[in-house]
Amino acid sequence: DTSRPIWEWLAAGYDNLSFAGVTSRFTKGETISHPVFYLELITKVTLNPGHKYKAVSRAVSGEKKEFEWRQHLKLGRNGKLLYSMSTNLPASLPDMPRFGVCFRLAKGYENIEYVGNGPNENYSDRKSGSFFGRYHTTVS
């Protein structure tokens, strides 16, 4: 049944997230050998299953789950901004359909380097057609 993952996602509450409890840690580089700054953001995410769609809430049952979403930003002395993110999803949850982030950049920032699956956009059902590595591309 191809719709089963959708029901699992809805039952888990992936369609109805709430974000709260953001904590941050900012560290300023003290010497030339340290980054200009390092910032860690930790967001508490709560999955609220079955609340958004009444018909679905009768068909699926899920428990409210919480996990942390961690974001790390580091500005190096060479001007490079490094970003990484991670999460600690409970093992009882189904695989996430997508996990990502969007950025707005000022005009003039065009080149991107990333480590991950690539070189093109890919999803869990197509990841066998992509390769883990370091890639370079442009915003355009």
C-alpha positions as CSV (number, residue, x, y, z in Angstrom):
1,D,0.0,0.0,0.0
2,T,1.7,3.2,-1.2
3,S,-0.3,5.4,1.1
4,R,0.9,3.7,4.3
5,P,3.8,6.1,4.9
6,I,1.5,9.1,4.6
7,W,-0.8,7.7,7.3
8,E,2.3,6.9,9.4
9,W,3.5,10.5,9.0
10,L,0.1,11.9,9.9
11,A,-0.2,9.5,12.9
12,A,3.2,10.7,14.1
13,G,2.1,14.3,13.8
14,Y,4.7,15.4,11.2
15,D,2.0,17.6,9.6
16,N,1.4,19.5,12.9
17,L,4.6,20.6,14.5
18,S,5.0,23.2,17.3
19,F,8.3,24.8,18.1
20,A,9.2,26.1,21.6
21,G,11.9,26.4,24.1
22,V,14.7,27.7,21.9
23,T,17.9,28.0,23.7
24,S,21.2,29.3,22.3
25,R,24.9,29.4,23.1
26,F,27.1,32.1,21.5
27,T,30.8,31.9,21.7
28,K,33.0,34.7,20.4
29,G,36.5,33.8,19.1
30,E,39.1,35.1,21.5
31,T,42.2,34.6,19.3
32,I,43.1,34.5,15.7
33,S,43.1,30.7,15.8
34,H,39.5,30.5,16.9
35,P,36.4,31.2,14.7
36,V,35.0,34.7,14.7
37,F,31.9,33.2,16.4
38,Y,30.2,29.9,17.0
39,L,26.4,29.8,17.6
40,E,24.4,26.8,18.7
41,L,20.6,26.9,18.6
42,I,18.5,24.1,20.2
43,T,14.8,24.1,19.5
44,K,12.3,21.8,21.2
45,V,10.0,20.4,18.6
46,T,6.7,18.7,19.5
47,L,4.7,16.5,17.2
48,N,1.0,16.8,17.7
49,P,-0.7,13.9,15.9
50,G,-4.2,14.0,14.6
51,H,-5.0,17.6,15.5
52,K,-4.9,19.2,12.0
53,Y,-7.2,16.9,10.1
54,K,-10.3,15.6,11.9
55,A,-11.0,12.7,9.5
56,V,-7.4,11.6,10.0
57,S,-7.5,11.9,13.7
58,R,-10.3,9.3,13.9
59,A,-8.4,6.9,11.5
60,V,-4.9,7.1,13.2
61,S,-3.7,7.3,16.7
62,G,-0.4,8.7,17.8
63,E,1.2,10.0,20.9
64,K,2.6,13.5,21.4
65,K,6.4,13.2,20.9
66,E,9.2,15.7,21.5
67,F,12.7,15.9,20.1
68,E,15.5,18.5,19.8
69,W,16.5,20.2,16.6
70,R,20.1,21.5,16.8
71,Q,21.6,24.1,14.5
72,H,25.3,25.0,14.5
73,L,26.7,28.1,12.8
74,K,30.4,28.9,12.7
75,L,32.0,32.0,11.0
76,G,35.6,31.3,10.2
77,R,38.4,33.9,10.0
78,N,38.5,33.1,6.3
79,G,34.9,34.4,5.9
80,K,33.3,31.0,5.4
81,L,30.1,30.4,7.2
82,L,29.6,26.7,8.2
83,Y,26.1,25.4,9.0
84,S,25.1,22.0,10.3
85,M,21.9,20.7,11.8
86,S,20.9,17.4,13.5
87,T,18.0,15.9,15.4
88,N,17.4,13.1,17.8
89,L,14.2,11.6,16.6
90,P,12.7,8.9,18.9
91,A,13.3,5.4,17.4
92,S,9.5,4.8,17.6
93,L,8.8,7.4,14.9
94,P,8.7,6.6,11.2
95,D,11.4,8.1,8.9
96,M,10.8,11.8,8.3
97,P,9.5,12.6,4.8
98,R,11.9,15.6,4.6
99,F,14.2,17.5,6.9
100,G,15.7,20.7,5.7
101,V,16.2,24.4,6.1
102,C,15.9,27.5,3.9
103,F,18.1,30.5,3.9
104,R,17.8,34.0,2.6
105,L,21.1,35.5,1.4
106,A,22.0,39.0,0.4
107,K,22.6,39.6,-3.3
108,G,26.0,38.6,-4.4
109,Y,26.2,35.3,-2.5
110,E,26.2,32.8,-5.3
111,N,28.6,29.9,-4.6
112,I,27.6,27.0,-2.4
113,E,29.7,24.0,-1.1
114,Y,28.0,21.2,0.9
115,V,28.6,17.8,2.2
116,G,25.7,15.3,1.8
117,N,23.9,13.3,-0.8
118,G,24.1,14.9,-4.3
119,P,24.7,16.3,-6.7
120,N,21.0,16.9,-7.4
121,E,18.0,17.1,-5.0
122,N,17.0,13.6,-3.8
123,Y,14.5,12.0,-1.5
124,S,14.6,8.8,0.5
125,D,12.9,6.8,-2.3
126,R,15.6,8.1,-4.8
127,K,18.7,8.3,-2.6
128,S,20.2,5.2,-4.2
129,G,20.6,7.4,-7.3
130,S,22.7,9.9,-5.4
131,F,26.1,9.7,-3.7
132,F,27.4,11.1,-0.5
133,G,30.2,13.5,-1.0
134,R,31.3,17.2,-1.2
135,Y,29.6,19.2,-3.8
136,H,29.9,22.7,-5.3
137,T,26.9,24.5,-6.9
138,T,25.4,28.0,-7.3
139,V,22.3,29.6,-5.9
140,S,21.1,30.2,-9.5
